[in-house]
Amino acid sequence: MVFSNIVSNANNTVLDPEIIKRRYPEARIIVLDDDFNTFENVANCLEAIIPGMNREISWKLAVEVDSEGSAKVWTGPLEQAELYHQQLQSKGLTMAPLEKI
């Protein structure tokens, strides 16, 4: 914490707005191709864990994982990314390390 940017007097404390307006760290989740997960399993896991994921998108991502070797399946706040990454990994998907952006 940077204390030099805090202005204080007897009745008020004001924080410098430049310090308050920091962007929350983000990350991307990448699923890797492997020899044991089926298209259906990858699609089902994505649908079950990633909010807003539908059948059409999950199947497109499963095909991308197979044909390209990997697919970015979600990008967003780091804390949520850590949860989804761990849940996908616990379902048996092969995951790239969480990629902070």
Secondary structure, 3 states (H helix, E strand, C coil): CCHHHEEECCCCEEECHHHHCCCCCEEEEEEECCCCCCHHHHHHHHHHHCCCCCHHHHHHHHHHHHHHCEEEEEEEEHHHHHHHHHHHHHCCCEECCCEEC
